[in-house]
């Protein structure tokens, strides 16, 4: 404890203290899962301090304000530098981003290129490529933002991107160990709780037409901390480098990691792509493309590696403020 500060009462600020943000009280929780994908294991105890977090992913309206104030250009709007991609053919190096384009029928789910297209001219303003726009999408999460774009927005706003531990603690909403952000049933009483794929991925989506892509933030109920869209809608960037597994649980309560910071940059490189050593950050929460038959990552414990140079039509972010406030 810092000299002169008396920590004898919990700090419980109200939403009015920070419009658009929610106070996450911090604490110790069980991070990860031993029941699903190997990169989520092992379950281990972690402690995080309290922080403020955006109620929702950053929206197109909010990102537009940032761009108008700064003149910022996202990575998807800038042609790649050939020296960063040795061996790439010149005609392949154009400004664009990855856009989900559903195939016409069943495909081999191991071949993701059958539904992802690197589309020239796709960016945050034109989320589905040339000819598309943000009309009617002001309250949808901004997409086609690479890691440096999310970080630039956070810096401009006087905030930061959450660590993986902070993000997962917030997503659980106080339900330590629960399967989902709202409990252990995916659709309690048959009620959808998040924007995820309905039907057979990637060709058959049986959701209502307006729910087949991103949805307005807050279209589904908030979790226990008042946060919306922590699960589904869009994946969200975190500040941590990806590691293939979590560290083992601390043997004693006195050794539980406090505010951990993920893996090392060098270990985040994809061993399958040695010719293109692009570091990868952890993204969390799943998206509207997560489906029971393909990607069951619509859970707080789920995690996925995302190359820092890659923007996509289902990846966004939210920000936090780390601020220890004494009562």
URSUL-V975546 format. One line per field, one symbol per residue. burial: 1 if it has 9 or more other C-alpha atoms within 8 Angstrom, else 0. A space follows every 50 residues. Layout:
burial: ???
//
This chain:
burial: 00000000000000100000111111001111110000111111111111 11111111110010011000000111111001000000000011111110 00100000000000111011111101111000010001111111111111 10111000111111111111111010011111100000000111111111 11111010001101111101011111111111111111111110110011 00000110110111100111000000011111111111111000111111 111011110111111111111100000
//
